[in-house]
Amino acid sequence: MFERDTLSIIGEGENPYEDSVSFPIFQSSTFGGGKEYSYSRCSNPTRNALEKAVARLEGARFGFAFSSGLASINSVFSLLRSGDTVLVSDDLYGGTYRLITKIYQNYGIKFVFVDMTDAENIAKHLCNGASMVFVESPTNPMMKIAPLPEIGLLCKEKGALFVVDNTFLSPYFQNPIEFGADIVIHSATKYLSGHHDTLSGIAVTDREDIAEKLNIIAMTLGNCLSPFDSWLVLRGMRTLPMRMEKHEENAKSIARFLKSLPEVEKVFYPGLPEHLGHELCKKQAKGFGGVVSFTLKEKKHVQAFLKGGNIIKFAESLGGFRSLITYPLTQTHFSIPEEMREKIGITDRLLRLSLGLESDRDIKEDIMKILRD
Ligand SMILES: Cc1ncc(COP(=O)(O)O)c(C=O)c1O
């Protein structure tokens, strides 16, 4: 078995044109000849190469690439039936919350929002009968860590599907299949592609029965990733290991720096030893990732951050080469009702910083300029 660094380079397997070092883009909607490929909504060689590469990095056998991260979650939720109950992280990406509350709750599917850091709590809810548990770890935006091995065991015991949104750590740092996850999804828009130039999503599984169902769902919903976008993600993945190391190095440095500033109230980053999920994250992942959330003491400093700096840009995303500051209240999490936002900790003074690949010294200077100018 190859190391993760090697799999990022050659994970897609055999290239059909030996002399082409980069995997070709098969920009064709259809294929003649009645051989392996027929129509690109069903399968396409470039998309298949990407699916194989991510699946291998995650330690899974099957992968499906979708037109966005949300499209991959939508496809996974399409496995549900009316009458099902799903346990879902109470702190999660606002778009997933919107998908649940605006679409899936209308179909007679019950979603219970639970604190996934507490295995006892999950066990209690599982006893009431749930067919799926959907977990983010770390969560977006509060960076909470869920005990994946324990949840994996509980799901197995109760026969519930265990789904992990692994976007924040990428397959370089965390592989939930090891802990019993049945499906792992990614917004490949983020670290996997890494260059702020494509929207994409992935779902992988090591279970053949689930792969068969996802295959039918993917070709039926028609929300597959285009050949060109598949190629962009594949290209981004070549540098995933180096990028993740640098994102994390910057995040560790900036988290400590933010903690030292009088304007900052609290810093949420699992790489800080005092973070509640630090030890757990260390056990179940190989790194802590590149996203740091923090609260400021005064609203005026929030406004200053939202104007952006010379390096830090105010924009809604994460996991790319450029450091981005996001305001969950009005951006990623605006669909979450105020009461729930307050319970989770998404206040008007919370910011989420995705560290890019710049020099940490320059990022620190940029933060000082933002706060003190
Ligand atoms: C944790 C997480 N999951 C899923 C998504 C949705 O991904 P996309 O924007 O590619 O649809 C996001 C987007 O920010 C996210 O942060």
The ligand as an SDF file (V2000), in Angstrom:
LIG
                    3D

 16 16  0  0  0  0  0  0  0  0999 V2000
  -18.3230   21.2700    6.0690 C   0  0  0  0  0  0  0  0  0  0  0  0
  -18.9490   21.5910    4.7490 C   0  0  0  0  0  0  0  0  0  0  0  0
  -19.6610   20.6460    4.1180 N   0  0  0  0  0  0  0  0  0  0  0  0
  -20.2670   20.8820    2.9250 C   0  0  0  0  0  0  0  0  0  0  0  0
  -20.1850   22.1200    2.3190 C   0  0  0  0  0  0  0  0  0  0  0  0
  -20.8780   22.3650    1.0090 C   0  0  0  0  0  0  0  0  0  0  0  0
  -19.9380   22.3650   -0.0130 O   0  0  0  0  0  0  0  0  0  0  0  0
  -20.1530   23.1490   -1.4070 P   0  0  0  0  0  0  0  0  0  0  0  0
  -20.0620   24.5970   -1.1040 O   0  0  0  0  0  0  0  0  0  0  0  0
  -19.0470   22.6180   -2.2490 O   0  0  0  0  0  0  0  0  0  0  0  0
  -21.4950   22.7630   -1.9150 O   0  0  0  0  0  0  0  0  0  0  0  0
  -19.4400   23.1290    2.9420 C   0  0  0  0  0  0  0  0  0  0  0  0
  -19.3260   24.4510    2.3160 C   0  0  0  0  0  0  0  0  0  0  0  0
  -18.7810   25.3750    2.8640 O   0  0  0  0  0  0  0  0  0  0  0  0
  -18.8040   22.8580    4.1830 C   0  0  0  0  0  0  0  0  0  0  0  0
  -18.0960   23.7840    4.8360 O   0  0  0  0  0  0  0  0  0  0  0  0
  1  2  1  0
  2  3  1  0
  2 15  2  0
  3  4  2  0
  4  5  1  0
  5  6  1  0
  5 12  2  0
  6  7  1  0
  7  8  1  0
  8  9  2  0
  8 10  1  0
  8 11  1  0
 12 13  1  0
 12 15  1  0
 13 14  2  0
 15 16  1  0
M  END
$$$$
